[in-house]
């Protein structure tokens, strides 16, 4: 296996020249409005995070345990794993909807299914009903979680794309915070509303998306691919250039999108799942994408994400109040460190963040394992209530500190880059399918985690951490040899140029040369006529795969 590229050699001088002396602060004017729109896509990730933290909290609630008979072992595993199983069932259908009907409609369908699932889960009357509703939520979430990040990365402003797309998966923890503090507040309610209220609030992000999704513009890349070029230019003009149709950024982005799609279609006549594994470029992509999907769940985080109560029981922290409080504080810590990682992607680069993250997890997990082993050996005698007598409290506190240190390292890369790195290295024509494979891999690893971890913890106890420590060492070596840096030498690269990095310098140079020629040449003008809106509404554009010369002769704007 060859050594991965340390630093991208791709220059972004064309984009940098266009951006010179431009106010690109994220909160100003039309860019502030665009980022607010992007946030509606970002909150999709909240539902994933909400679920993990909610199930953690519910396992500490006496009302939930009493109502469902205190599930343990394989039964507890299926309670947690069923939402991921629903995701696995839904994911194969999501790319078709995403590519055929657009990103917005796919998000709408996913949100609607989740709303139904949440309503039924809140009113669940039996174990079977609760499990079935969680399956339905996972099924709907599969559509939302595929459409939202693709729309986000294709809609974001070029120099904001890296951080804002990285905020998507980091916002998993915003859902965790809401769930953790909700269950902390409701554990005092001595009836079924103690767990029904957290179940009900799981539908809040989906409800917002259902109401507001059609205020979000469609992906300009999807529009160009479907022959709706005028509408794509309208989106770029309004949301990236503040309505200024003479802005050279309009022509630059449109031409680069169109040229990248033309080259993709010339290189790959079809966009089947087999296309993901054809050619050296796609093989390089998929060996990273599938690996980071499994690494994101098999790095030991599954123990804390879904079974924090079992981990805390192992160091003598057993009360519901203490466990839900620690869970709430941990989620706030996680959100802060994950957002820090997201904001560093264009400063430090993707590759350094991956390696620092895994190296930090390895060090903290080693410390965690040692402290847990010391505590376990000292806590062999229990009182009448099952609490350890004469346990090494310092070692127990060391485990708690190690959990927080571990998550600080995890969140530098695993949270922000899992989705953003995947969508940016995939070309448009296989982006939905490649993201589906990544999410399918995540769900498969989650099912394994959620079903196996409680059984393994019961059987191996703290020795399970030794296995994860060895696995983290393997992850570091693997990523050292496979992760390619996608940060440009002088700043962020356009999305199309990042995807081309994996196909070799020749492909990148060809696309840039064609884009530059079209932007500066006679075929395309940067001016858009005053009747642009009417033309966009009634446009019958030629699909991008046809010749540029034909397009130039038959269209003017």
C-alpha positions in Angstrom: 0.0 0.0 0.0 1.5 3.3 -1.1 2.0 6.2 1.2 -0.8 8.7 1.2 -0.3 12.2 -0.1 0.9 14.5 2.7 0.0 17.8 1.1 -2.3 18.5 -1.9 -0.2 20.0 -4.7 -3.3 21.5 -6.3 -3.3 25.3 -6.4 -6.5 27.3 -6.2 -5.2 30.5 -7.8 -8.3 31.0 -10.0 -10.7 30.9 -7.0 -8.3 33.0 -4.9 -8.2 35.7 -7.5 -12.0 35.9 -7.7 -12.2 36.0 -3.9 -9.6 38.8 -3.6 -11.0 41.9 -1.7 -14.4 40.1 -1.2 -16.2 40.2 2.1 -16.7 36.5 2.8 -17.5 36.7 6.5 -20.0 33.9 7.2 -22.5 36.1 9.1 -22.7 39.0 6.7 -25.5 39.8 4.2 -26.5 37.1 1.7 -23.8 34.7 3.1 -25.4 34.9 6.5 -28.8 34.0 5.0 -27.2 31.1 3.1 -25.6 29.7 6.2 -28.9 30.0 8.0 -30.4 27.9 5.2 -27.5 25.5 5.5 -28.3 25.1 9.2 -31.7 23.5 8.3 -29.7 20.8 6.6 -27.3 20.5 9.5 -29.9 19.8 12.1 -30.7 16.4 10.4 -27.7 15.1 12.3 -29.4 16.1 15.5 -31.7 13.1 15.3 -28.9 10.6 15.2 -27.3 12.2 18.2 -30.6 12.6 20.0 -31.3 8.9 19.7 -28.0 7.6 21.2 -28.1 10.0 24.2 -31.9 9.4 24.7 -31.4 5.7 24.9 -28.5 6.2 27.3 -30.7 8.4 29.5 -33.7 6.1 29.3 -31.7 3.2 30.5 -31.1 5.2 33.7 -34.8 6.0 34.2 -36.7 3.7 36.6 -40.0 4.5 34.9 -38.6 3.3 31.5 -37.0 0.2 33.0 -40.2 -0.6 35.0 -42.5 -0.2 31.9 -40.4 -2.4 29.6 -39.2 -4.9 32.2 -35.5 -3.7 32.6 -34.2 -5.1 29.3 -30.6 -6.5 29.5 -28.2 -8.4 27.3 -29.5 -9.2 23.8 -32.9 -7.6 24.5 -31.2 -4.3 25.4 -29.0 -4.7 22.3 -32.1 -5.0 20.0 -33.7 -1.9 21.7 -30.7 0.1 20.6 -29.8 -1.6 17.3 -33.2 -1.6 15.8 -33.0 2.1 14.6 -29.7 1.2 12.8 -31.4 -1.8 11.3 -34.2 0.5 10.0 -31.5 2.7 8.5 -29.9 -0.3 6.7 -33.3 -1.2 5.2 -34.0 2.4 4.0 -30.5 3.3 2.7 -30.6 1.3 -0.6 -33.7 3.3 -1.7 -32.3 6.7 -0.7 -29.7 7.3 -3.6 -32.4 6.7 -6.2 -34.7 9.3 -4.7 -31.8 11.7 -4.1 -30.5 11.6 -7.7 -33.9 11.3 -9.4 -36.1 13.7 -7.5 -33.6 16.0 -5.9 -32.1 16.6 -2.4 -35.0 18.6 -1.1 -37.7 16.1 -1.8 -35.7 13.3 -0.4 -35.2 15.3 2.9 -39.0 16.0 2.9 -39.8 12.3 2.6 -37.3 11.3 5.3 -38.7 13.9 7.7 -42.3 12.9 7.2 -41.5 9.2 7.9 -39.6 10.2 11.1 -42.5 12.3 12.3 -44.9 9.3 12.0 -42.3 7.1 13.8 -41.8 9.5 16.7 -45.6 10.0 17.2 -46.1 6.2 17.5 -43.0 5.8 19.7 -44.2 8.4 22.1 -47.5 6.5 22.5 -45.9 3.0 22.6 -47.8 0.5 24.7 -45.5 -2.5 24.5 -41.9 -3.6 23.9 -42.8 -4.7 20.3 -44.4 -1.3 19.5 -41.5 0.6 20.9 -39.0 -1.4 18.9 -41.1 -1.2 15.7 -41.4 2.6 16.0 -37.6 2.9 16.4 -37.3 0.9 13.2 -39.5 3.3 11.4 -37.5 6.3 12.7 -34.3 4.7 11.4 -35.9 4.0 8.0 -36.9 7.7 7.6 -33.6 8.9 8.9 -31.8 7.0 6.1 -33.3 9.3 3.5 -32.7 12.5 5.5 -29.1 11.6 6.3 -28.2 10.9 2.7 -29.9 13.9 1.2 -28.9 16.6 3.8 -25.1 16.4 3.6 -25.1 16.1 -0.2 -27.3 19.2 -0.5 -25.2 21.0 2.2 -21.8 20.4 0.5 -23.2 21.3 -3.0 -24.9 24.4 -1.8 -22.4 25.9 0.6 -20.3 28.9 -0.4 -16.9 27.7 -1.8 -14.6 29.0 1.0 -17.1 28.0 3.7 -17.8 24.5 2.5 -15.1 22.7 4.5 -16.0 24.0 7.9 -19.8 24.2 7.4 -20.0 20.6 6.0 -17.9 19.4 8.9 -20.4 21.1 11.3 -23.0 18.7 9.9 -21.8 15.5 11.7 -20.5 17.5 14.7 -24.1 18.6 15.3 -24.8 15.0 16.3 -23.9 16.3 19.7 -26.5 19.1 19.7 -29.1 16.3 19.6 -27.2 14.5 22.3 -27.3 17.6 24.6 -31.0 18.1 24.1 -31.7 14.4 24.9 -29.3 14.2 27.8 -30.6 17.2 29.6 -34.2 16.3 28.8 -33.8 12.8 30.4 -32.0 14.5 33.3 -35.0 16.7 33.8 -37.6 14.0 33.4 -36.1 11.3 35.5 -37.9 12.9 38.5 -41.3 12.3 36.8 -42.7 9.2 38.4 -45.0 8.1 35.5 -44.5 7.1 31.9 -44.2 10.7 30.8 -40.7 10.5 32.3 -39.7 8.6 29.1 -42.5 9.7 26.7 -41.4 13.4 26.8 -37.9 12.6 25.5 -39.4 10.3 22.9 -41.7 13.2 21.7 -38.9 15.7 21.4 -37.0 13.4 19.1 -39.3 14.7 16.3 -38.4 18.4 16.7 -35.7 18.6 13.9 -37.9 16.7 11.5 -40.9 19.0 12.2 -38.8 22.1 11.4 -37.5 20.6 8.2 -41.0 19.5 7.1 -42.2 23.1 7.5 -39.2 24.9 6.0 -37.5 22.6 3.5 -38.9 24.3 0.4 -37.4 27.6 1.4 -34.1 25.9 0.8 -32.8 26.1 -2.8 -32.1 22.9 -4.7 -28.4 21.9 -5.3 -27.1 23.8 -8.3 -25.0 20.7 -9.2 -28.2 18.5 -9.3 -29.9 21.2 -11.4 -27.1 21.3 -14.0 -27.0 17.5 -14.1 -30.7 17.5 -14.9 -30.5 20.1 -17.7 -31.8 23.0 -15.6 -28.8 25.3 -16.0 -30.7 28.6 -15.8 -32.1 27.6 -12.4 -28.6 26.6 -11.2 -27.2 29.9 -12.3 -30.0 31.6 -10.4 -29.2 29.8 -7.2 -25.5 30.6 -7.5 -26.2 34.3 -8.3 -28.6 34.8 -5.5 -27.0 32.8 -2.7 -23.3 33.1 -3.5 -23.1 36.5 -5.2 -25.9 38.5 -3.5 -27.9 38.8 -6.7 -25.0 40.3 -8.8 -25.2 38.5 -12.1 -22.0 40.2 -13.3 -19.9 38.6 -10.5 -17.2 36.5 -12.1 -17.8 33.9 -9.4 -21.1 33.0 -11.2 -19.4 32.0 -14.4 -16.5 30.3 -12.5 -18.7 28.1 -10.4 -21.2 27.2 -13.2 -18.4 26.4 -15.7 -16.5 24.3 -13.2 -19.7 22.3 -12.2 -20.6 21.8 -15.9 -17.1 20.8 -16.9 -16.7 18.4 -14.0 -20.0 16.7 -14.8 -19.0 16.4 -18.5 -15.6 14.8 -17.6 -17.3 12.4 -15.1 -19.8 11.3 -17.8 -17.1 10.9 -20.4 -15.0 8.8 -17.9 -18.0 6.7 -16.6 -20.9 6.1 -18.9 -22.9 4.7 -16.0 -23.2 5.5 -12.3 -24.1 2.1 -10.9 -22.8 0.8 -7.6 -20.1 -1.1 -9.5 -18.8 2.3 -10.6 -17.7 2.9 -7.0 -15.1 0.2 -7.4 -14.0 0.9 -11.0 -10.7 2.6 -11.6 -7.8 3.4 -9.3 -9.3 6.8 -8.2 -12.5 5.2 -7.0 -10.7 2.3 -5.3 -8.6 4.9 -3.4 -11.8 6.7 -2.4 -13.7 3.6 -1.2 -10.8 2.1 0.8 -10.8 5.3 2.9 -14.6 5.8 3.0 -15.5 2.3 4.1 -12.6 2.2 6.6 -13.5 5.5 8.3 -17.2 4.4 8.5 -16.2 1.4 10.6 -13.6 3.2 12.5 -16.1 5.9 13.5 -18.0 3.2 15.5 -15.3 0.6 16.3 -13.0 3.0 18.1 -14.4 2.2 21.5 -16.9 5.0 21.4 -19.9 2.7 21.2 -19.4 1.7 24.8 -20.0 5.3 26.0 -22.4 6.4 23.2 -25.0 3.7 24.1 -23.9 2.1 27.3 -22.5 4.9 29.4 -24.5 3.6 32.4 -22.7 0.2 32.2 -19.3 1.9 32.0 -20.1 4.1 35.0 -21.5 1.1 36.9 -18.1 -0.4 36.4 -16.4 2.4 38.4 -19.0 2.6 41.1 -21.2 5.5 39.8 -24.6 3.9 40.0 -27.3 6.5 40.8 -29.6 7.7 38.0 -29.0 11.4 39.0 -25.2 11.1 38.8 -25.3 9.1 35.5 -27.7 11.5 33.7 -25.7 14.5 35.0 -22.4 13.1 33.7 -24.1 12.2 30.4 -25.3 15.8 30.0 -21.9 17.4 30.8 -20.2 15.0 28.4 -22.4 15.9 25.5 -21.7 19.7 26.0 -18.0 18.8 26.1 -18.4 16.8 22.9 -20.2 19.5 21.0 -17.5 22.1 21.9 -14.6 19.8 20.9 -16.4 18.6 17.7 -17.1 22.2 16.6 -13.4 23.0 17.3 -12.4 20.2 14.9 -14.9 21.4 12.3 -13.4 24.9 12.4 -9.8 23.6 12.0 -10.4 21.6 8.8 -9.2 24.4 6.5 -6.5 25.5 8.9 -4.7 22.3 9.8 -5.9 20.1 7.0 -7.8 16.8 7.0 -4.8 14.4 7.2 -3.2 16.0 10.3 -6.6 16.0 12.1 -7.2 12.3 11.3 -3.8 11.3 12.7 -3.9 13.6 15.7 -7.4 12.3 16.5 -6.6 8.6 16.3 -3.3 9.0 18.1 -5.0 10.9 20.9 -7.7 8.2 21.2 -5.1 5.5 21.4 -3.3 7.3 24.2 -6.4 8.1 26.2 -7.9 4.6 25.8 -4.7 3.0 27.0 -4.9 5.2 30.1 -8.6 4.4 30.4 -7.9 0.6 30.3 -5.2 0.8 32.9 -7.3 2.8 35.3 -10.3 0.6 34.9 -8.2 -2.5 35.5 -6.8 -1.0 38.7 -10.3 -0.1 39.9 -11.8 -3.5 39.1 -9.1 -5.3 41.1 -9.7 -3.0 44.1 -13.5 -3.3 44.0 -14.0 -7.0 44.7 -16.0 -6.6 47.9 -19.6 -5.2 47.8 -22.0 -4.0 50.5 -25.6 -5.1 50.8 -26.7 -2.5 48.2 -24.1 -3.8 45.7 -21.7 -0.8 46.1 -17.9 -1.5 46.2 -16.1 -1.4 49.5 -12.6 0.0 49.7 -12.4 0.6 45.9 -9.6 2.7 44.5 -11.4 6.0 43.9 -8.5 7.7 42.3 -8.5 5.0 39.5 -12.3 5.5 39.1 -11.8 9.2 38.7 -9.0 8.4 36.2 -11.5 6.5 34.1 -13.9 9.4 34.1 -11.1 11.8 33.1 -10.0 9.4 30.4 -13.5 9.3 28.9 -13.5 13.1 28.5 -9.9 13.1 27.1 -10.9 10.3 24.7 -13.8 12.2 23.3 -11.8 15.4 22.9 -9.5 13.4 20.6 -12.3 11.5 18.9 -14.1 14.8 18.1 -11.2 16.4 16.3 -11.7 14.3 13.2 -14.1 11.4 13.6 -17.1 13.7 14.2 -16.5 16.5 11.8 -14.7 14.7 9.0 -16.7 11.4 8.7 -19.3 12.9 6.4 -17.6 16.0 5.1 -14.5 14.1 3.9 -16.7 11.5 2.3 -18.9 13.8 0.3 -16.0 16.1 -0.8 -13.8 13.3 -2.3 -16.7 11.7 -4.2 -17.5 13.0 -7.7 -21.1 14.2 -8.2 -22.3 11.2 -10.2 -21.4 8.7 -7.5 -21.8 11.0 -4.5 -25.2 9.7 -3.4 -24.2 6.0 -3.8 -20.8 6.5 -2.2 -22.4 8.2 0.8 -24.9 5.4 1.0 -22.1 2.8 1.2 -20.5 4.9 4.0 -23.7 5.2 5.9 -24.5 1.5 5.4 -21.1 0.6 6.8 -21.8 2.9 9.8 -25.1 1.3 10.4 -23.7 -2.2 10.0 -20.9 -1.4 12.5 -23.5 0.2 14.9 -25.7 -2.9 14.8 -22.7 -5.0 15.7 -21.7 -2.5 18.5 -25.2 -2.1 19.9 -25.8 -5.9 20.0 -22.4 -7.2 20.9 -21.1 -4.5 23.3 -23.5 -5.2 26.2 -22.8 -9.0 25.9 -19.0 -8.4 25.7 -19.1 -6.0 28.7 -21.0 -8.6 30.7 -18.5 -11.4 29.8 -15.1 -9.5 29.6 -15.9 -6.4 31.7 -12.9 -4.0 31.6 -10.8 -6.4 29.5 -12.9 -5.4 26.5 -11.1 -2.1 26.5 -7.8 -3.9 25.7 -9.3 -5.1 22.4 -10.3 -1.6 21.5 -6.8 -0.2 22.4 -5.2 -2.7 20.0 -7.7 -1.9 17.3 -7.0 1.9 17.6 -3.3 1.2 17.0 -4.3 -0.6 13.7 -6.5 2.4 12.7 -3.6 4.8 13.1 -1.4 2.7 10.8 -4.1 2.3 8.2 -5.0 6.0 8.0 -1.4 6.9 7.8 -1.2 5.1 4.5 -4.6 5.9 3.0 -5.8 9.4 3.9 -5.1 12.0 1.1 -4.9 15.7 2.0 -7.6 17.7 0.3 -6.7 21.2 1.6 -5.2 23.4 -1.2 -1.8 24.9 -0.9 -3.2 28.5 -0.6 -6.7 27.8 0.9 -9.9 25.9 0.2 -10.3 24.1 -3.1 -13.5 24.1 -5.1 -15.5 20.9 -4.6 -15.0 19.6 -8.2 -11.2 20.0 -7.8 -11.1 18.1 -4.6 -12.9 15.1 -6.1 -10.4 15.1 -9.0 -7.4 14.8 -6.7 -8.0 11.1 -6.5 -8.0 10.7 -10.3 -4.5 12.1 -10.8 -3.0 15.4 -11.7 -3.9 15.1 -15.4 -7.7 15.0 -14.6 -7.4 18.0 -12.3 -5.4 20.0 -14.9 -7.8 19.1 -17.7 -10.8 20.3 -15.7 -9.2 23.5 -14.6 -8.0 24.3 -18.1 -11.4 23.7 -19.6 -13.1 25.8 -16.9 -10.7 28.6 -17.4 -11.2 28.6 -21.2 -14.9 28.6 -20.9 -15.0 31.4 -18.3 -12.6 33.6 -20.3 -13.6 32.5 -23.8 -16.4 33.4 -26.2 -18.7 30.5 -25.3 -19.8 31.8 -22.0 -20.6 35.3 -20.8 -20.7 36.3 -17.2 -23.6 38.7 -17.8 -27.2 37.5 -17.2 -30.0 39.4 -18.7 -32.6 41.3 -16.7 -35.4 38.8 -17.7 -33.4 36.0 -16.0 -36.1 35.0 -13.5 -38.7 34.4 -16.2 -36.1 32.5 -18.3 -35.2 30.4 -15.3 -38.9 29.4 -14.8 -39.4 28.4 -18.4 -36.0 27.1 -19.2 -35.6 24.0 -21.4 -31.9 23.8 -21.0 -29.7 21.2 -22.8 -28.4 18.6 -20.4 -24.8 19.0 -19.5 -23.6 15.9 -21.3 -24.2 17.5 -24.7 -21.4 19.5 -26.5 -20.4 22.9 -25.1 -20.6 24.3 -28.7 -24.2 23.3 -29.1 -25.1 24.8 -25.7 -23.4 28.0 -26.6 -25.2 28.4 -29.9 -28.7 27.6 -28.6 -28.6 29.6 -25.3 -27.9 33.2 -24.3 -28.3 35.0 -21.0 
